[in-house]
Amino acid sequence: DGRLIVSRTNLDGIITHANDAFVELSGYVREELIGAPHNILRHPDMPRAAFKDLWSTLLDGRKWHGYVKNLRKDGAHYWVYATALPNVRDGKVVGYTSVRRKPSRKRIEDVLPLYRQWLLEEGGQP
């Protein structure tokens, strides 16, 4: 509550920075996160379409916002409202930053039907 979860990745989505809130909430130790792919947190309930939208938005140089269900190391999960954006240095994208915060229960309930529909369309279980 009230804490921001911050991480940075390189262009390949490999974690290069994890703040204390990210480490704590993920259930991993910092040394397990740094150098790992950010999708280590991908929950199977998350539709591929959400991440396709995220990556197409970032690769277009734009900021992305969305609701994400993350998987903790211990198998539990947590929801976040994420903002991801390209890190630009000297006019060139060198990586990405993601800032997450706790979403309202109402917003999660609002997005669940869409995510279930996308999962069904992808051949997964809702």
A tleap script that builds the chain and sets N, CA, C and O, in Angstrom:
source leaprc.protein.ff14SB
mol = sequence {
  NASP GLY ARG LEU ILE VAL SER ARG THR ASN
  LEU ASP GLY ILE ILE THR HIE ALA ASN ASP
  ALA PHE VAL GLU LEU SER GLY TYR VAL ARG
  GLU GLU LEU ILE GLY ALA PRO HIE ASN ILE
  LEU ARG HIE PRO ASP MET PRO ARG ALA ALA
  PHE LYS ASP LEU TRP SER THR LEU LEU ASP
  GLY ARG LYS TRP HIE GLY TYR VAL LYS ASN
  LEU ARG LYS ASP GLY ALA HIE TYR TRP VAL
  TYR ALA THR ALA LEU PRO ASN VAL ARG ASP
  GLY LYS VAL VAL GLY TYR THR SER VAL ARG
  ARG LYS PRO SER ARG LYS ARG ILE GLU ASP
  VAL LEU PRO LEU TYR ARG GLN TRP LEU LEU
  GLU GLU GLY GLY GLN CPRO
}
set mol.1.N position { 0.829 -1.197 0.000 }
set mol.1.CA position { 0.000 0.000 0.000 }
set mol.1.C position { 0.864 1.247 0.000 }
set mol.1.O position { 1.691 1.438 0.891 }
set mol.2.N position { 0.671 2.095 -0.999 }
set mol.2.CA position { 1.375 3.366 -1.052 }
set mol.2.C position { 2.827 3.282 -1.492 }
set mol.2.O position { 3.488 4.311 -1.628 }
set mol.3.N position { 3.337 2.077 -1.716 }
set mol.3.CA position { 4.725 1.930 -2.148 }
set mol.3.C position { 4.775 1.749 -3.652 }
set mol.3.O position { 3.883 1.143 -4.245 }
set mol.4.N position { 5.818 2.275 -4.262 }
set mol.4.CA position { 6.027 2.088 -5.691 }
set mol.4.C position { 7.023 0.954 -5.903 }
set mol.4.O position { 8.059 0.886 -5.242 }
set mol.5.N position { 6.695 0.081 -6.821 }
set mol.5.CA position { 7.561 -1.033 -7.198 }
set mol.5.C position { 8.262 -0.597 -8.477 }
set mol.5.O position { 7.605 -0.274 -9.467 }
set mol.6.N position { 9.585 -0.586 -8.463 }
set mol.6.CA position { 10.336 -0.085 -9.612 }
set mol.6.C position { 11.350 -1.123 -10.070 }
set mol.6.O position { 12.059 -1.723 -9.262 }
set mol.7.N position { 11.404 -1.321 -11.380 }
set mol.7.CA position { 12.444 -2.163 -11.964 }
set mol.7.C position { 12.863 -1.563 -13.286 }
set mol.7.O position { 12.114 -0.819 -13.919 }
set mol.8.N position { 14.082 -1.902 -13.696 }
set mol.8.CA position { 14.581 -1.515 -15.007 }
set mol.8.C position { 15.111 -2.764 -15.690 }
set mol.8.O position { 15.616 -3.684 -15.046 }
set mol.9.N position { 14.982 -2.771 -17.014 }
set mol.9.CA position { 15.510 -3.887 -17.799 }
set mol.9.C position { 16.354 -3.341 -18.943 }
set mol.9.O position { 16.304 -2.158 -19.280 }
set mol.10.N position { 17.129 -4.247 -19.523 }
set mol.10.CA position { 17.829 -3.886 -20.753 }
set mol.10.C position { 16.858 -4.077 -21.916 }
set mol.10.O position { 15.675 -4.339 -21.700 }
set mol.11.N position { 17.342 -3.950 -23.119 }
set mol.11.CA position { 16.475 -4.058 -24.300 }
set mol.11.C position { 15.873 -5.443 -24.470 }
set mol.11.O position { 14.840 -5.591 -25.124 }
set mol.12.N position { 16.499 -6.454 -23.895 }
set mol.12.CA position { 16.008 -7.829 -23.999 }
set mol.12.C position { 15.089 -8.227 -22.851 }
set mol.12.O position { 14.703 -9.392 -22.750 }
set mol.13.N position { 14.729 -7.272 -21.974 }
set mol.13.CA position { 13.838 -7.577 -20.866 }
set mol.13.C position { 14.529 -8.242 -19.684 }
set mol.13.O position { 13.869 -8.843 -18.837 }
set mol.14.N position { 15.863 -8.139 -19.621 }
set mol.14.CA position { 16.617 -8.696 -18.498 }
set mol.14.C position { 16.694 -7.640 -17.401 }
set mol.14.O position { 17.060 -6.495 -17.668 }
set mol.15.N position { 16.357 -8.012 -16.184 }
set mol.15.CA position { 16.304 -7.069 -15.064 }
set mol.15.C position { 17.708 -6.561 -14.728 }
set mol.15.O position { 18.637 -7.343 -14.524 }
set mol.16.N position { 17.838 -5.232 -14.676 }
set mol.16.CA position { 19.103 -4.598 -14.317 }
set mol.16.C position { 19.003 -3.821 -13.004 }
set mol.16.O position { 20.023 -3.466 -12.414 }
set mol.17.N position { 17.791 -3.560 -12.553 }
set mol.17.CA position { 17.566 -2.834 -11.294 }
set mol.17.C position { 16.248 -3.301 -10.688 }
set mol.17.O position { 15.259 -3.485 -11.398 }
set mol.18.N position { 16.242 -3.492 -9.373 }
set mol.18.CA position { 15.021 -3.838 -8.640 }
set mol.18.C position { 15.045 -3.090 -7.315 }
set mol.18.O position { 15.969 -3.266 -6.520 }
set mol.19.N position { 14.037 -2.257 -7.072 }
set mol.19.CA position { 14.025 -1.553 -5.792 }
set mol.19.C position { 13.575 -2.495 -4.676 }
set mol.19.O position { 13.145 -3.619 -4.935 }
set mol.20.N position { 13.679 -2.025 -3.435 }
set mol.20.CA position { 13.376 -2.870 -2.278 }
set mol.20.C position { 11.943 -3.392 -2.299 }
set mol.20.O position { 11.698 -4.546 -1.947 }
set mol.21.N position { 10.990 -2.544 -2.712 }
set mol.21.CA position { 9.586 -2.977 -2.748 }
set mol.21.C position { 9.406 -4.121 -3.749 }
set mol.21.O position { 8.648 -5.055 -3.487 }
set mol.22.N position { 10.089 -4.057 -4.880 }
set mol.22.CA position { 10.003 -5.116 -5.884 }
set mol.22.C position { 10.583 -6.418 -5.336 }
set mol.22.O position { 9.983 -7.484 -5.476 }
set mol.23.N position { 11.729 -6.319 -4.724 }
set mol.23.CA position { 12.361 -7.504 -4.147 }
set mol.23.C position { 11.429 -8.135 -3.112 }
set mol.23.O position { 11.190 -9.343 -3.141 }
set mol.24.N position { 10.913 -7.329 -2.214 }
set mol.24.CA position { 10.045 -7.822 -1.142 }
set mol.24.C position { 8.772 -8.466 -1.685 }
set mol.24.O position { 8.407 -9.567 -1.270 }
set mol.25.N position { 8.106 -7.797 -2.594 }
set mol.25.CA position { 6.828 -8.292 -3.092 }
set mol.25.C position { 6.978 -9.526 -3.974 }
set mol.25.O position { 6.108 -10.397 -3.977 }
set mol.26.N position { 8.077 -9.604 -4.722 }
set mol.26.CA position { 8.282 -10.738 -5.629 }
set mol.26.C position { 8.627 -12.032 -4.889 }
set mol.26.O position { 8.388 -13.126 -5.401 }
set mol.27.N position { 9.186 -11.904 -3.693 }
set mol.27.CA position { 9.595 -13.084 -2.939 }
set mol.27.C position { 10.977 -13.596 -3.321 }
set mol.27.O position { 11.461 -14.566 -2.738 }
set mol.28.N position { 11.605 -12.966 -4.278 }
set mol.28.CA position { 12.966 -13.327 -4.679 }
set mol.28.C position { 13.960 -12.472 -3.916 }
set mol.28.O position { 13.599 -11.413 -3.402 }
set mol.29.N position { 15.183 -12.909 -3.836 }
set mol.29.CA position { 16.244 -12.039 -3.338 }
set mol.29.C position { 16.781 -11.261 -4.534 }
set mol.29.O position { 16.678 -11.709 -5.676 }
set mol.30.N position { 17.346 -10.108 -4.265 }
set mol.30.CA position { 17.803 -9.227 -5.338 }
set mol.30.C position { 18.731 -9.951 -6.315 }
set mol.30.O position { 18.639 -9.741 -7.525 }
set mol.31.N position { 19.610 -10.788 -5.807 }
set mol.31.CA position { 20.570 -11.488 -6.662 }
set mol.31.C position { 19.882 -12.463 -7.624 }
set mol.31.O position { 20.428 -12.773 -8.683 }
set mol.32.N position { 18.701 -12.941 -7.269 }
set mol.32.CA position { 17.941 -13.812 -8.179 }
set mol.32.C position { 17.250 -13.004 -9.268 }
set mol.32.O position { 17.031 -13.502 -10.372 }
set mol.33.N position { 16.909 -11.760 -8.958 }
set mol.33.CA position { 16.198 -10.915 -9.925 }
set mol.33.C position { 17.138 -10.274 -10.940 }
set mol.33.O position { 16.864 -10.285 -12.140 }
set mol.34.N position { 18.250 -9.713 -10.456 }
set mol.34.CA position { 19.180 -9.042 -11.359 }
set mol.34.C position { 19.775 -10.089 -12.300 }
set mol.34.O position { 20.356 -11.083 -11.866 }
set mol.35.N position { 19.615 -9.841 -13.586 }
set mol.35.CA position { 20.110 -10.769 -14.598 }
set mol.35.C position { 19.073 -11.777 -15.065 }
set mol.35.O position { 19.323 -12.533 -16.003 }
set mol.36.N position { 17.905 -11.796 -14.417 }
set mol.36.CA position { 16.820 -12.700 -14.811 }
set mol.36.C position { 15.885 -11.982 -15.787 }
set mol.36.O position { 15.794 -10.754 -15.765 }
set mol.37.N position { 15.191 -12.736 -16.641 }
set mol.37.CA position { 14.195 -12.093 -17.517 }
set mol.37.C position { 13.014 -11.604 -16.676 }
set mol.37.O position { 12.592 -12.274 -15.733 }
set mol.38.N position { 12.492 -10.438 -17.027 }
set mol.38.CA position { 11.376 -9.873 -16.244 }
set mol.38.C position { 10.171 -10.800 -16.260 }
set mol.38.O position { 9.352 -10.761 -15.342 }
set mol.39.N position { 10.050 -11.637 -17.294 }
set mol.39.CA position { 8.894 -12.529 -17.362 }
set mol.39.C position { 8.983 -13.679 -16.357 }
set mol.39.O position { 8.128 -14.564 -16.363 }
set mol.40.N position { 9.999 -13.681 -15.499 }
set mol.40.CA position { 10.061 -14.619 -14.380 }
set mol.40.C position { 8.811 -14.457 -13.499 }
set mol.40.O position { 8.425 -15.373 -12.773 }
set mol.41.N position { 8.192 -13.275 -13.581 }
set mol.41.CA position { 7.011 -12.959 -12.776 }
set mol.41.C position { 5.699 -13.233 -13.510 }
set mol.41.O position { 4.626 -13.002 -12.952 }
set mol.42.N position { 5.765 -13.718 -14.741 }
set mol.42.CA position { 4.552 -13.876 -15.542 }
set mol.42.C position { 3.643 -14.951 -14.955 }
set mol.42.O position { 4.033 -16.111 -14.821 }
set mol.43.N position { 2.449 -14.549 -14.614 }
set mol.43.CA position { 1.454 -15.485 -14.082 }
set mol.43.C position { 0.730 -16.147 -15.247 }
set mol.43.O position { 0.420 -15.483 -16.236 }
set mol.44.N position { 0.453 -17.455 -15.145 }
set mol.44.CA position { -0.229 -18.137 -16.259 }
set mol.44.C position { -1.633 -17.606 -16.548 }
set mol.44.O position { -2.176 -17.870 -17.621 }
set mol.45.N position { -2.226 -16.868 -15.619 }
set mol.45.CA position { -3.543 -16.269 -15.858 }
set mol.45.C position { -3.467 -15.035 -16.757 }
set mol.45.O position { -4.498 -14.533 -17.206 }
set mol.46.N position { -2.273 -14.549 -17.018 }
set mol.46.CA position { -2.132 -13.345 -17.841 }
set mol.46.C position { -2.151 -13.728 -19.321 }
set mol.46.O position { -1.371 -14.573 -19.761 }
set mol.47.N position { -3.049 -13.100 -20.087 }
set mol.47.CA position { -3.107 -13.395 -21.522 }
set mol.47.C position { -1.880 -12.841 -22.258 }
set mol.47.O position { -1.354 -11.782 -21.917 }
set mol.48.N position { -1.453 -13.577 -23.256 }
set mol.48.CA position { -0.317 -13.126 -24.083 }
set mol.48.C position { -0.635 -11.784 -24.749 }
set mol.48.O position { 0.266 -10.976 -24.976 }
set mol.49.N position { -1.894 -11.548 -25.058 }
set mol.49.CA position { -2.291 -10.308 -25.726 }
set mol.49.C position { -1.917 -9.070 -24.917 }
set mol.49.O position { -1.574 -8.037 -25.492 }
set mol.50.N position { -1.979 -9.162 -23.599 }
set mol.50.CA position { -1.613 -8.019 -22.759 }
set mol.50.C position { -0.136 -7.678 -22.939 }
set mol.50.O position { 0.226 -6.505 -23.023 }
set mol.51.N position { 0.716 -8.701 -22.998 }
set mol.51.CA position { 2.146 -8.456 -23.148 }
set mol.51.C position { 2.504 -8.072 -24.584 }
set mol.51.O position { 3.464 -7.337 -24.817 }
set mol.52.N position { 1.727 -8.574 -25.539 }
set mol.52.CA position { 1.932 -8.162 -26.930 }
set mol.52.C position { 1.682 -6.664 -27.050 }
set mol.52.O position { 2.435 -5.949 -27.712 }
set mol.53.N position { 0.605 -6.191 -26.398 }
set mol.53.CA position { 0.284 -4.774 -26.404 }
set mol.53.C position { 1.383 -3.972 -25.707 }
set mol.53.O position { 1.792 -2.920 -26.198 }
set mol.54.N position { 1.857 -4.463 -24.573 }
set mol.54.CA position { 2.924 -3.792 -23.838 }
set mol.54.C position { 4.147 -3.615 -24.731 }
set mol.54.O position { 4.658 -2.504 -24.875 }
set mol.55.N position { 4.618 -4.709 -25.332 }
set mol.55.CA position { 5.837 -4.647 -26.135 }
set mol.55.C position { 5.657 -3.830 -27.398 }
set mol.55.O position { 6.574 -3.101 -27.777 }
set mol.56.N position { 4.519 -3.917 -28.066 }
set mol.56.CA position { 4.331 -3.113 -29.279 }
set mol.56.C position { 4.303 -1.620 -28.930 }
set mol.56.O position { 4.808 -0.791 -29.687 }
set mol.57.N position { 3.716 -1.288 -27.790 }
set mol.57.CA position { 3.679 0.107 -27.338 }
set mol.57.C position { 5.088 0.603 -27.021 }
set mol.57.O position { 5.479 1.686 -27.457 }
set mol.58.N position { 5.858 -0.193 -26.258 }
set mol.58.CA position { 7.219 0.210 -25.908 }
set mol.58.C position { 8.113 0.312 -27.138 }
set mol.58.O position { 8.899 1.250 -27.264 }
set mol.59.N position { 7.990 -0.651 -28.041 }
set mol.59.CA position { 8.834 -0.630 -29.235 }
set mol.59.C position { 8.491 0.529 -30.165 }
set mol.59.O position { 9.292 0.925 -31.011 }
set mol.60.N position { 7.283 1.063 -29.990 }
set mol.60.CA position { 6.861 2.248 -30.737 }
set mol.60.C position { 7.331 3.529 -30.037 }
set mol.60.O position { 7.071 4.637 -30.508 }
set mol.61.N position { 8.034 3.359 -28.897 }
set mol.61.CA position { 8.572 4.508 -28.172 }
set mol.61.C position { 7.592 5.188 -27.250 }
set mol.61.O position { 7.837 6.303 -26.790 }
set mol.62.N position { 6.475 4.523 -26.974 }
set mol.62.CA position { 5.433 5.127 -26.143 }
set mol.62.C position { 5.346 4.483 -24.765 }
set mol.62.O position { 5.849 3.381 -24.546 }
set mol.63.N position { 4.701 5.189 -23.845 }
set mol.63.CA position { 4.465 4.715 -22.485 }
set mol.63.C position { 3.265 3.785 -22.481 }
set mol.63.O position { 2.273 4.045 -23.162 }
set mol.64.N position { 3.348 2.685 -21.706 }
set mol.64.CA position { 2.262 1.715 -21.605 }
set mol.64.C position { 1.734 1.694 -20.174 }
set mol.64.O position { 2.501 1.802 -19.217 }
set mol.65.N position { 0.403 1.551 -20.038 }
set mol.65.CA position { -0.242 1.400 -18.732 }
set mol.65.C position { -1.117 0.157 -18.779 }
set mol.65.O position { -1.754 -0.115 -19.796 }
set mol.66.N position { -1.153 -0.594 -17.696 }
set mol.66.CA position { -2.045 -1.740 -17.661 }
set mol.66.C position { -2.014 -2.465 -16.337 }
set mol.66.O position { -1.179 -2.196 -15.473 }
set mol.67.N position { -2.942 -3.389 -16.198 }
set mol.67.CA position { -3.069 -4.194 -14.987 }
set mol.67.C position { -2.423 -5.549 -15.226 }
set mol.67.O position { -2.675 -6.205 -16.237 }
set mol.68.N position { -1.590 -5.956 -14.282 }
set mol.68.CA position { -0.816 -7.182 -14.444 }
set mol.68.C position { -0.909 -8.015 -13.166 }
set mol.68.O position { -0.730 -7.516 -12.055 }
set mol.69.N position { -1.194 -9.295 -13.366 }
set mol.69.CA position { -1.157 -10.263 -12.274 }
set mol.69.C position { 0.217 -10.914 -12.307 }
set mol.69.O position { 0.568 -11.590 -13.274 }
set mol.70.N position { 0.991 -10.709 -11.254 }
set mol.70.CA position { 2.350 -11.236 -11.179 }
set mol.70.C position { 2.417 -12.467 -10.296 }
set mol.70.O position { 1.630 -12.629 -9.363 }
set mol.71.N position { 3.363 -13.321 -10.605 }
set mol.71.CA position { 3.600 -14.560 -9.871 }
set mol.71.C position { 4.786 -14.364 -8.936 }
set mol.71.O position { 5.870 -13.976 -9.372 }
set mol.72.N position { 4.580 -14.632 -7.664 }
set mol.72.CA position { 5.681 -14.576 -6.696 }
set mol.72.C position { 6.499 -15.868 -6.763 }
set mol.72.O position { 6.050 -16.873 -7.314 }
set mol.73.N position { 7.666 -15.826 -6.211 }
set mol.73.CA position { 8.536 -17.009 -6.182 }
set mol.73.C position { 7.852 -18.179 -5.476 }
set mol.73.O position { 8.028 -19.330 -5.875 }
set mol.74.N position { 7.073 -17.891 -4.428 }
set mol.74.CA position { 6.423 -18.953 -3.644 }
set mol.74.C position { 5.122 -19.458 -4.269 }
set mol.74.O position { 4.435 -20.290 -3.677 }
set mol.75.N position { 4.776 -18.957 -5.471 }
set mol.75.CA position { 3.571 -19.410 -6.154 }
set mol.75.C position { 2.348 -18.550 -5.898 }
set mol.75.O position { 1.339 -18.698 -6.588 }
set mol.76.N position { 2.413 -17.658 -4.926 }
set mol.76.CA position { 1.307 -16.724 -4.678 }
set mol.76.C position { 1.330 -15.670 -5.797 }
set mol.76.O position { 2.230 -15.665 -6.637 }
set mol.77.N position { 0.344 -14.792 -5.798 }
set mol.77.CA position { 0.293 -13.756 -6.823 }
set mol.77.C position { -0.062 -12.415 -6.208 }
set mol.77.O position { -0.513 -12.328 -5.066 }
set mol.78.N position { 0.153 -11.384 -6.992 }
set mol.78.CA position { -0.248 -10.038 -6.611 }
set mol.78.C position { -0.537 -9.251 -7.880 }
set mol.78.O position { 0.090 -9.472 -8.916 }
set mol.79.N position { -1.486 -8.338 -7.791 }
set mol.79.CA position { -1.865 -7.491 -8.912 }
set mol.79.C position { -1.176 -6.141 -8.792 }
set mol.79.O position { -0.950 -5.645 -7.688 }
set mol.80.N position { -0.843 -5.550 -9.938 }
set mol.80.CA position { -0.272 -4.213 -9.970 }
set mol.80.C position { -0.893 -3.419 -11.113 }
set mol.80.O position { -1.357 -3.983 -12.104 }
set mol.81.N position { -0.889 -2.112 -10.953 }
set mol.81.CA position { -1.146 -1.215 -12.062 }
set mol.81.C position { 0.230 -0.748 -12.502 }
set mol.81.O position { 0.934 -0.075 -11.749 }
set mol.82.N position { 0.613 -1.101 -13.715 }
set mol.82.CA position { 1.970 -0.858 -14.188 }
set mol.82.C position { 2.019 0.259 -15.225 }
set mol.82.O position { 1.128 0.405 -16.062 }
set mol.83.N position { 3.079 1.031 -15.137 }
set mol.83.CA position { 3.435 1.986 -16.163 }
set mol.83.C position { 4.835 1.608 -16.619 }
set mol.83.O position { 5.765 1.560 -15.814 }
set mol.84.N position { 4.982 1.343 -17.896 }
set mol.84.CA position { 6.291 0.984 -18.444 }
set mol.84.C position { 6.644 1.992 -19.531 }
set mol.84.O position { 5.785 2.413 -20.305 }
set mol.85.N position { 7.907 2.368 -19.577 }
set mol.85.CA position { 8.332 3.340 -20.562 }
set mol.85.C position { 9.764 3.081 -21.000 }
set mol.85.O position { 10.564 2.522 -20.250 }
set mol.86.N position { 10.077 3.495 -22.227 }
set mol.86.CA position { 11.442 3.329 -22.721 }
set mol.86.C position { 12.392 4.286 -21.988 }
set mol.86.O position { 12.021 5.415 -21.667 }
set mol.87.N position { 13.613 3.825 -21.729 }
set mol.87.CA position { 14.687 4.679 -21.215 }
set mol.87.C position { 15.486 5.155 -22.417 }
set mol.87.O position { 16.071 4.347 -23.138 }
set mol.88.N position { 15.512 6.455 -22.632 }
set mol.88.CA position { 16.181 7.015 -23.806 }
set mol.88.C position { 17.433 7.767 -23.364 }
set mol.88.O position { 17.383 8.621 -22.479 }
set mol.89.N position { 18.558 7.430 -23.999 }
set mol.89.CA position { 19.825 8.108 -23.753 }
set mol.89.C position { 20.395 8.523 -25.111 }
set mol.89.O position { 20.525 7.706 -26.023 }
set mol.90.N position { 20.729 9.802 -25.223 }
set mol.90.CA position { 21.278 10.339 -26.478 }
set mol.90.C position { 20.410 9.968 -27.679 }
set mol.90.O position { 20.917 9.643 -28.753 }
set mol.91.N position { 19.081 10.024 -27.475 }
set mol.91.CA position { 18.147 9.771 -28.559 }
set mol.91.C position { 17.940 8.308 -28.909 }
set mol.91.O position { 17.292 7.988 -29.906 }
set mol.92.N position { 18.483 7.428 -28.101 }
set mol.92.CA position { 18.409 5.995 -28.389 }
set mol.92.C position { 17.819 5.251 -27.183 }
set mol.92.O position { 18.190 5.526 -26.042 }
set mol.93.N position { 16.902 4.310 -27.436 }
set mol.93.CA position { 16.329 3.503 -26.357 }
set mol.93.C position { 17.393 2.523 -25.876 }
set mol.93.O position { 17.948 1.756 -26.663 }
set mol.94.N position { 17.669 2.559 -24.567 }
set mol.94.CA position { 18.704 1.693 -23.992 }
set mol.94.C position { 18.131 0.656 -23.022 }
set mol.94.O position { 18.852 -0.211 -22.530 }
set mol.95.N position { 16.841 0.754 -22.759 }
set mol.95.CA position { 16.199 -0.178 -21.834 }
set mol.95.C position { 14.811 0.322 -21.498 }
set mol.95.O position { 14.264 1.193 -22.175 }
set mol.96.N position { 14.248 -0.247 -20.434 }
set mol.96.CA position { 12.879 0.088 -20.046 }
set mol.96.C position { 12.774 0.195 -18.527 }
set mol.96.O position { 13.492 -0.482 -17.791 }
set mol.97.N position { 11.874 1.052 -18.079 }
set mol.97.CA position { 11.576 1.190 -16.656 }
set mol.97.C position { 10.109 0.866 -16.454 }
set mol.97.O position { 9.255 1.257 -17.250 }
set mol.98.N position { 9.830 0.149 -15.382 }
set mol.98.CA position { 8.456 -0.145 -15.009 }
set mol.98.C position { 8.237 0.319 -13.575 }
set mol.98.O position { 9.017 0.000 -12.677 }
set mol.99.N position { 7.162 1.079 -13.376 }
set mol.99.CA position { 6.760 1.547 -12.054 }
set mol.99.C position { 5.368 0.995 -11.804 }
set mol.99.O position { 4.444 1.220 -12.585 }
set mol.100.N position { 5.235 0.270 -10.705 }
set mol.100.CA position { 3.958 -0.359 -10.393 }
set mol.100.C position { 3.455 0.093 -9.034 }
set mol.100.O position { 4.224 0.447 -8.141 }
set mol.101.N position { 2.128 0.066 -8.911 }
set mol.101.CA position { 1.501 0.374 -7.618 }
set mol.101.C position { 0.291 -0.528 -7.457 }
set mol.101.O position { -0.147 -1.187 -8.400 }
set mol.102.N position { -0.235 -0.543 -6.254 }
set mol.102.CA position { -1.385 -1.381 -5.951 }
set mol.102.C position { -2.630 -0.808 -6.638 }
set mol.102.O position { -2.951 0.368 -6.464 }
set mol.103.N position { -3.323 -1.634 -7.412 }
set mol.103.CA position { -4.560 -1.166 -8.054 }
set mol.103.C position { -5.752 -1.339 -7.118 }
set mol.103.O position { -5.682 -2.058 -6.122 }
set mol.104.N position { -6.833 -0.672 -7.458 }
set mol.104.CA position { -8.051 -0.863 -6.675 }
set mol.104.C position { -8.667 -2.225 -7.022 }
set mol.104.O position { -8.502 -2.720 -8.137 }
set mol.105.N position { -9.360 -2.811 -6.081 }
set mol.105.CA position { -10.035 -4.085 -6.299 }
set mol.105.C position { -11.044 -3.945 -7.433 }
set mol.105.O position { -11.221 -4.872 -8.224 }
set mol.106.N position { -11.704 -2.795 -7.518 }
set mol.106.CA position { -12.702 -2.544 -8.564 }
set mol.106.C position { -12.071 -2.611 -9.947 }
set mol.106.O position { -12.644 -3.211 -10.857 }
set mol.107.N position { -10.907 -2.008 -10.119 }
set mol.107.CA position { -10.232 -2.014 -11.420 }
set mol.107.C position { -9.840 -3.435 -11.831 }
set mol.107.O position { -9.958 -3.802 -13.000 }
set mol.108.N position { -9.380 -4.224 -10.876 }
set mol.108.CA position { -9.032 -5.614 -11.172 }
set mol.108.C position { -10.282 -6.362 -11.625 }
set mol.108.O position { -10.250 -7.088 -12.619 }
set mol.109.N position { -11.379 -6.184 -10.898 }
set mol.109.CA position { -12.638 -6.843 -11.262 }
set mol.109.C position { -13.107 -6.402 -12.649 }
set mol.109.O position { -13.695 -7.193 -13.386 }
set mol.110.N position { -12.846 -5.135 -13.006 }
set mol.110.CA position { -13.239 -4.626 -14.320 }
set mol.110.C position { -12.436 -5.272 -15.447 }
set mol.110.O position { -12.978 -5.513 -16.525 }
set mol.111.N position { -11.157 -5.556 -15.215 }
set mol.111.CA position { -10.286 -6.074 -16.278 }
set mol.111.C position { -10.366 -7.601 -16.398 }
set mol.111.O position { -10.028 -8.149 -17.447 }
set mol.112.N position { -10.798 -8.280 -15.364 }
set mol.112.CA position { -10.827 -9.747 -15.383 }
set mol.112.C position { -11.647 -10.338 -16.534 }
set mol.112.O position { -11.176 -11.280 -17.171 }
set mol.113.N position { -12.846 -9.835 -16.832 }
set mol.113.CA position { -13.588 -10.422 -17.959 }
set mol.113.C position { -12.840 -10.313 -19.293 }
set mol.113.O position { -12.864 -11.248 -20.093 }
set mol.114.N position { -12.185 -9.193 -19.531 }
set mol.114.CA position { -11.413 -9.023 -20.757 }
set mol.114.C position { -10.252 -10.014 -20.797 }
set mol.114.O position { -10.024 -10.659 -21.820 }
set mol.115.N position { -9.523 -10.139 -19.699 }
set mol.115.CA position { -8.396 -11.066 -19.647 }
set mol.115.C position { -8.868 -12.513 -19.820 }
set mol.115.O position { -8.198 -13.306 -20.481 }
set mol.116.N position { -10.004 -12.858 -19.237 }
set mol.116.CA position { -10.546 -14.213 -19.419 }
set mol.116.C position { -10.901 -14.467 -20.883 }
set mol.116.O position { -10.644 -15.547 -21.415 }
set mol.117.N position { -11.491 -13.471 -21.522 }
set mol.117.CA position { -11.843 -13.591 -22.938 }
set mol.117.C position { -10.593 -13.780 -23.785 }
set mol.117.O position { -10.561 -14.648 -24.658 }
set mol.118.N position { -9.576 -12.986 -23.539 }
set mol.118.CA position { -8.323 -13.119 -24.287 }
set mol.118.C position { -7.711 -14.501 -24.086 }
set mol.118.O position { -7.217 -15.106 -25.037 }
set mol.119.N position { -7.740 -15.002 -22.850 }
set mol.119.CA position { -7.200 -16.333 -22.586 }
set mol.119.C position { -7.958 -17.391 -23.376 }
set mol.119.O position { -7.348 -18.295 -23.946 }
set mol.120.N position { -9.274 -17.284 -23.414 }
set mol.120.CA position { -10.077 -18.233 -24.188 }
set mol.120.C position { -9.716 -18.169 -25.674 }
set mol.120.O position { -9.579 -19.200 -26.331 }
set mol.121.N position { -9.567 -16.965 -26.188 }
set mol.121.CA position { -9.210 -16.790 -27.598 }
set mol.121.C position { -7.817 -17.361 -27.900 }
set mol.121.O position { -7.545 -17.804 -29.016 }
set mol.122.N position { -6.943 -17.341 -26.888 }
set mol.122.CA position { -5.591 -17.872 -27.048 }
set mol.122.C position { -5.527 -19.379 -26.814 }
set mol.122.O position { -4.468 -19.993 -26.941 }
set mol.123.N position { -6.678 -19.969 -26.471 }
set mol.123.CA position { -6.720 -21.402 -26.246 }
set mol.123.C position { -6.367 -21.826 -24.833 }
set mol.123.O position { -6.137 -23.006 -24.570 }
set mol.124.N position { -6.326 -20.859 -23.920 }
set mol.124.CA position { -6.005 -21.164 -22.523 }
set mol.124.C position { -7.248 -21.336 -21.690 }
set mol.124.O position { -8.365 -21.321 -22.207 }
set mol.125.N position { -7.055 -21.498 -20.418 }
set mol.125.CA position { -8.146 -21.625 -19.471 }
set mol.125.C position { -8.443 -20.273 -18.856 }
set mol.125.O position { -7.519 -19.570 -18.446 }
set mol.126.N position { -9.712 -19.890 -18.781 }
set mol.126.CA position { -10.066 -18.586 -18.179 }
set mol.126.C position { -9.925 -18.617 -16.669 }
set mol.126.O position { -10.181 -17.613 -16.005 }
savepdb mol mol.pdb
quit
